[in-house]
């Protein structure tokens, strides 16, 4: 089996992040079959959450529900749902056309509980800092993001999806030095600042500092609406614990030092999902007995 293509390839310019819940009284098996049959991996990525796996009375080894946490002055919420999709396209018009290709979307048995248009923003967050600088490349990316063995598991991945809402007015009111120290990199050169405080985002999330190391493949995208602006954080891993350990450290739960990210941004969603392997241009749900 192979992985769904957008896991290891860079996002296209535009995206549509969709979160689905299983409708009340729906037949989980029938709904899942319909969703999988109507989905084409050339249009984006499809991922399954633990609520749907439980409804099917099955188990995906390594999959869990996103854990809620508390950080100083801010909660890290869990908004776990049954499924998540990220559609990709060169324009939002193309994504709308692709959405119509997904037969009768949302599929019978599912309801859309969240829909957010996203954009790539030339690999930069809305703060102006480069995102995903330390993404592994080549075989290292495959090792970090793709499950290598297991019947029905090989070629699959796990993904953590969090929406971070930025207070850009506050962030932009800070001096450039304070902004750089909050991130831990210089915005103009992307150079890491060795003397940045321990709360700097880079120092809270340095992947080599974890044991085992915490490499992940980030495919985050920006968003901007009338209500909020920020980052749809998307991280693919072979083991969800990779992200979980990093999130705990960001929240200061290990050493009492919270990530400076919390001084100008806050997470408002959180979900863990399993990205089934691909078979041709379809997702393979053999592991779920479908």
C-alpha positions as CSV (number, residue, x, y, z in Angstrom):
1,X,0.0,0.0,0.0
2,X,1.0,3.6,-0.6
3,X,0.3,6.8,1.4
4,X,-2.3,9.3,0.4
5,X,-0.3,11.7,-1.9
6,X,-0.8,15.0,-0.2
7,X,0.8,13.8,3.0
8,X,4.3,13.9,1.6
9,X,3.8,16.6,-1.1
10,X,3.6,20.3,-0.3
11,X,0.1,21.8,-0.1
12,X,-1.3,23.5,-3.2
13,X,-2.1,27.2,-2.9
14,X,-5.6,26.7,-1.6
15,X,-7.3,24.3,0.8
16,X,-10.6,23.5,2.4
17,X,-10.5,22.0,5.9
18,X,-13.6,20.0,6.6
19,X,-14.6,18.2,9.9
20,X,-17.4,15.6,9.8
21,X,-19.5,14.1,12.5
22,X,-21.5,10.9,12.2
23,X,-25.2,11.8,12.0
24,X,-27.5,10.7,14.7
25,X,-28.9,7.2,14.0
26,X,-26.6,6.7,11.0
27,X,-25.3,3.3,10.0
28,X,-21.6,3.8,10.6
29,X,-20.5,1.0,8.2
30,X,-22.7,2.2,5.4
31,X,-21.7,5.8,5.9
32,X,-18.0,5.0,5.9
33,X,-18.2,2.9,2.8
34,X,-20.1,5.7,1.0
35,X,-17.5,8.3,2.1
36,X,-14.6,6.1,1.0
37,X,-16.1,5.2,-2.3
38,X,-16.9,8.8,-3.2
39,X,-13.4,10.1,-2.3
40,X,-10.5,10.5,-4.7
41,X,-7.1,11.0,-3.1
42,X,-6.1,13.2,-6.0
43,X,-8.4,15.8,-4.6
44,X,-7.0,15.9,-1.0
45,X,-6.6,13.8,2.1
46,X,-9.2,11.8,4.0
47,X,-8.7,10.9,7.7
48,X,-10.8,8.9,10.2
49,X,-11.3,9.8,13.9
50,X,-11.7,7.4,16.9
51,X,-15.4,8.2,17.3
52,X,-16.1,6.6,13.9
53,X,-13.7,3.7,14.6
54,X,-15.6,3.0,17.8
55,X,-18.9,3.2,16.1
56,X,-17.7,0.5,13.7
57,X,-16.6,-1.6,16.7
58,X,-13.1,-1.7,15.3
59,X,-9.6,-0.6,16.5
60,X,-6.8,1.2,14.7
61,X,-3.6,0.6,16.7
62,X,-2.0,3.9,17.7
63,X,-5.2,6.0,17.2
64,X,-6.6,7.9,20.1
65,X,-8.8,10.9,20.9
66,X,-7.1,14.3,21.0
67,X,-6.4,15.1,24.7
68,X,-7.5,18.4,26.2
69,X,-4.8,20.2,28.2
70,X,-4.4,23.4,30.1
71,X,-1.7,26.0,29.5
72,X,-1.2,29.3,31.5
73,X,-4.3,31.4,30.8
74,X,-5.4,29.2,27.9
75,X,-7.0,25.9,27.4
76,X,-5.9,23.4,24.7
77,X,-9.3,22.0,23.6
78,X,-10.2,18.7,22.2
79,X,-12.9,19.0,19.5
80,X,-12.5,15.4,18.3
81,X,-14.9,14.3,15.5
82,X,-15.5,11.3,13.3
83,X,-13.6,12.4,10.2
84,X,-11.5,15.1,8.7
85,X,-10.8,16.1,5.1
86,X,-8.4,18.6,3.6
87,X,-9.2,19.3,-0.1
88,X,-6.5,20.9,-2.2
89,X,-6.5,23.1,-5.3
90,X,-4.8,25.9,-7.1
91,X,-7.8,28.2,-6.4
92,X,-10.9,28.1,-4.2
93,X,-12.9,27.8,-7.4
94,X,-11.1,24.6,-8.2
95,X,-11.7,23.3,-4.7
96,X,-15.5,24.1,-5.1
97,X,-15.5,22.1,-8.3
98,X,-13.7,19.2,-6.6
99,X,-16.2,19.3,-3.8
100,X,-18.9,18.7,-6.4
101,X,-17.0,15.6,-7.6
102,X,-17.4,14.0,-4.2
103,X,-20.8,12.4,-4.9
104,X,-23.6,13.8,-2.9
105,X,-21.2,15.5,-0.4
106,X,-21.5,15.3,2.6
107,X,-22.1,11.7,2.3
108,X,-25.3,10.3,3.8
109,X,-24.7,9.5,7.4
110,X,-22.3,12.5,7.9
111,X,-22.8,16.1,8.7
112,X,-20.3,18.9,8.3
113,X,-19.6,20.5,11.7
114,X,-16.7,22.8,10.5
115,X,-15.6,24.2,7.2
116,X,-12.6,26.5,6.7
117,X,-11.0,27.8,3.5
118,X,-7.2,27.9,3.8
119,X,-4.3,29.1,1.8
120,X,-0.6,28.2,1.7
121,X,0.9,31.7,2.0
122,X,4.3,30.7,0.6
123,X,5.1,28.5,3.6
124,X,4.8,31.5,6.0
125,X,2.5,32.0,8.9
126,X,0.5,35.2,9.0
127,X,3.0,36.5,11.6
128,X,5.5,36.6,8.7
129,X,7.6,33.7,10.0
130,X,8.4,30.7,7.9
131,X,6.4,27.6,9.0
132,X,7.7,24.0,8.7
133,X,11.4,25.0,8.5
134,X,12.6,21.7,10.1
135,X,10.4,19.4,8.0
136,X,12.3,16.2,7.3
137,X,13.0,15.5,3.6
138,X,13.0,12.3,1.5
139,X,13.3,9.0,3.3
140,X,13.4,10.9,6.7
141,X,9.9,12.4,5.9
142,X,8.6,8.9,5.1
143,X,10.0,7.5,8.3
144,X,8.5,10.4,10.3
145,X,5.0,10.4,8.8
146,X,4.2,7.0,7.4
147,X,3.5,3.7,9.2
148,X,5.9,1.1,7.8
149,X,4.3,-2.2,8.7
150,X,1.1,-3.9,9.7
151,X,-1.8,-5.4,7.7
152,X,-4.1,-2.6,6.6
153,X,-1.7,-0.1,8.4
154,X,1.3,0.0,6.2
155,X,1.3,3.2,4.1
156,X,-1.1,4.9,6.5
157,X,-0.4,8.0,8.7
158,X,-1.7,9.8,11.7
159,X,-2.5,13.5,11.6
160,X,-3.0,16.1,14.3
161,X,-5.2,19.1,13.3
162,X,-5.4,22.2,15.5
163,X,-6.7,25.7,14.7
164,X,-4.7,28.5,16.2
165,X,-6.3,31.9,16.3
166,X,-3.7,34.8,16.3
167,X,-4.1,38.2,17.9
168,X,-2.1,39.9,15.1
169,X,-2.8,43.4,16.4
170,X,-1.1,42.5,19.7
171,X,1.7,40.6,18.1
172,X,2.5,43.4,15.6
173,X,2.5,46.0,18.4
174,X,5.6,44.3,19.9
175,X,9.1,45.3,19.0
176,X,10.8,43.2,16.3
177,X,13.2,41.9,19.0
178,X,10.3,40.7,21.2
179,X,8.6,39.1,18.2
180,X,11.8,37.3,17.2
181,X,12.3,36.1,20.7
182,X,8.8,34.7,21.0
183,X,9.3,32.6,17.9
184,X,13.1,32.0,18.4
185,X,14.0,32.9,14.8
186,X,14.7,36.2,13.0
187,X,11.9,37.0,10.7
188,X,14.0,38.5,8.0
189,X,16.6,35.7,7.8
190,X,14.8,32.7,9.4
191,X,18.0,32.2,11.4
192,X,17.5,30.6,14.8
193,X,18.4,32.8,17.8
194,X,20.7,30.9,20.1
195,X,20.1,33.4,22.9
196,X,16.3,33.4,22.7
197,X,14.5,32.7,26.0
198,X,13.5,29.1,27.0
199,X,9.9,30.0,26.2
200,X,10.7,30.7,22.5
201,X,8.5,28.5,20.3
202,X,11.5,27.0,18.5
203,X,13.1,26.0,21.8
204,X,9.8,24.4,23.0
205,X,9.5,22.3,19.9
206,X,13.0,21.4,18.8
207,X,12.5,18.0,17.4
208,X,15.9,16.6,18.3
209,X,15.3,17.5,22.0
210,X,12.7,14.7,22.5
211,X,13.5,11.1,23.2
212,X,12.7,9.5,20.8
213,X,13.1,12.5,18.6
214,X,9.9,14.3,17.6
215,X,10.2,14.6,13.8
216,X,6.9,15.3,12.0
217,X,5.8,16.4,8.6
218,X,4.0,19.7,8.9
219,X,1.5,20.7,6.2
220,X,-0.1,23.7,7.9
221,X,-2.1,26.4,6.1
222,X,-3.1,29.9,7.0
223,X,-6.7,31.2,7.2
224,X,-8.3,34.6,7.4
225,X,-12.0,35.4,7.9
226,X,-14.0,38.3,9.2
227,X,-14.1,36.6,12.6
228,X,-10.5,35.3,13.0
229,X,-7.1,34.8,11.5
230,X,-4.4,32.3,12.1
231,X,-3.0,28.9,11.3
232,X,-4.6,25.5,10.6
233,X,-1.9,23.4,12.1
234,X,-1.6,20.1,10.3
235,X,1.1,17.6,11.3
236,X,1.5,14.1,9.9
237,X,3.3,11.5,12.1
238,X,3.8,7.7,12.2
239,X,3.0,7.8,15.9
240,X,0.6,10.2,17.6
241,X,2.8,10.3,20.7
242,X,5.3,12.4,18.7
243,X,2.9,15.3,18.6
244,X,1.4,14.6,22.1
245,X,4.8,15.0,23.8
246,X,5.5,18.2,21.9
247,X,2.1,19.7,22.8
248,X,2.6,18.9,26.5
249,X,5.9,20.7,26.4
250,X,4.4,23.7,24.7
251,X,1.7,23.9,27.4
252,X,4.4,23.9,30.0
253,X,3.1,20.6,31.6
254,X,6.6,19.1,31.8
255,X,8.8,21.9,33.2
256,X,6.4,24.9,33.9
257,X,7.6,26.9,30.9
258,X,4.8,27.6,28.5
259,X,5.5,28.3,24.8
260,X,5.5,32.0,24.0
261,X,3.1,31.2,21.2
262,X,0.3,31.4,23.9
263,X,1.1,35.1,24.4
264,X,-0.4,36.0,21.0
265,X,-2.3,32.9,19.8
266,X,-4.7,30.3,21.2
267,X,-5.9,26.9,19.9
268,X,-9.6,26.6,19.4
269,X,-9.8,23.1,17.9
270,X,-7.9,19.8,18.3
271,X,-8.4,16.4,16.7
272,X,-6.4,13.2,16.0
273,X,-7.1,11.3,12.9
274,X,-5.9,8.2,11.0
275,X,-5.2,8.6,7.3
276,X,-5.8,5.2,5.7
277,X,-3.4,4.0,3.0
278,X,-4.2,4.6,-0.6
279,X,-5.1,1.9,-3.1
280,X,-5.1,3.5,-6.6
281,X,-6.9,6.8,-6.1
282,X,-9.1,5.5,-3.3
283,X,-8.5,5.0,0.4
284,X,-8.2,1.4,1.7
285,X,-10.4,0.7,4.7
286,X,-9.5,-3.0,5.0
287,X,-8.3,-2.4,8.6
288,X,-11.9,-1.4,9.4
289,X,-13.4,-4.4,7.8
290,X,-14.8,-2.3,4.9
